[in-house]
Amino acid sequence: MENPIIEAKKEIIEWVKNLDELETIQELLDLKNNNNSSFQVNEPELEYAVKDDFDERFSKGMSSENARIESKKRVREWWGK
């Protein structure tokens, strides 16, 4: 059994191929153009987190003890522990 959407599309295509009324064709074109404009992708407006300046953090440095604590914290976050 064929997909009902494909069957409907084929029926519409046949109907349009045999259509001779300019007004109806224009209405179809208007409908198509209105539909296409509503499907345009819009960039979502996102609020970005405060910039994380790696270079600034790196220049300040971190003690080995703080580095171990931070590493353990991040690994636990990743593993959900």
C-alpha positions as CSV (number, residue, x, y, z in Angstrom):
1,M,0.0,0.0,0.0
2,E,1.4,3.4,-1.0
3,N,1.8,6.2,1.4
4,P,-1.5,8.3,1.5
5,I,0.5,11.5,1.3
6,I,2.2,10.5,-1.9
7,E,-1.2,9.4,-3.3
8,A,-2.7,12.8,-2.5
9,K,0.3,14.6,-4.0
10,K,-0.1,12.6,-7.2
11,E,-3.7,13.5,-7.4
12,I,-3.0,17.2,-6.9
13,I,-0.3,17.1,-9.6
14,E,-2.7,15.5,-12.1
15,W,-5.3,18.1,-11.2
16,V,-2.9,21.0,-11.7
17,K,-1.6,19.5,-15.0
18,N,-5.1,19.6,-16.4
19,L,-6.0,23.0,-14.9
20,D,-6.8,25.8,-17.4
21,E,-8.1,28.5,-15.1
22,L,-5.6,31.3,-14.6
23,E,-7.2,32.5,-11.4
24,T,-6.9,29.1,-9.7
25,I,-3.3,28.8,-10.9
26,Q,-2.6,32.2,-9.4
27,E,-4.2,31.2,-6.1
28,L,-2.1,28.1,-6.0
29,L,1.1,30.2,-6.6
30,D,0.1,32.6,-3.9
31,L,-0.5,29.8,-1.5
32,K,2.8,28.3,-2.4
33,N,4.7,31.6,-1.9
34,N,2.9,32.3,1.4
35,N,3.8,28.8,2.6
36,N,7.4,29.1,1.6
37,S,7.9,32.4,3.4
38,S,6.5,30.9,6.6
39,F,9.0,28.0,6.5
40,Q,12.0,30.3,6.6
41,V,14.5,29.4,9.3
42,N,15.0,32.2,11.9
43,E,17.9,32.3,14.1
44,P,16.8,32.0,17.7
45,E,17.6,34.8,19.9
46,L,19.9,33.3,22.5
47,E,21.4,34.8,25.6
48,Y,25.0,33.7,25.8
49,A,26.7,32.9,29.0
50,V,29.3,35.3,30.2
51,K,32.5,34.9,28.2
52,D,34.9,32.4,29.6
53,D,38.3,33.9,29.0
54,F,40.6,30.9,29.1
55,D,43.8,32.9,28.6
56,E,42.9,35.1,31.6
57,R,42.3,32.1,33.8
58,F,45.4,30.4,32.5
59,S,47.6,33.4,33.3
60,K,46.3,33.5,36.8
61,G,47.3,29.8,37.3
62,M,46.0,27.2,39.7
63,S,47.7,25.4,42.4
64,S,48.2,21.6,42.0
65,E,45.8,21.0,44.9
66,N,43.1,23.2,43.4
67,A,43.7,21.6,40.0
68,R,43.1,18.1,41.5
69,I,39.9,19.3,43.3
70,E,38.6,20.9,40.1
71,S,39.5,17.8,38.0
72,K,37.7,15.5,40.4
73,K,34.7,17.8,40.5
74,R,34.4,17.9,36.7
75,V,34.9,14.1,36.3
76,R,32.1,13.5,38.9
77,E,29.8,15.9,37.0
78,W,30.5,14.0,33.8
79,W,29.9,10.6,35.3
80,G,26.9,11.8,37.4
81,K,28.4,10.9,40.8
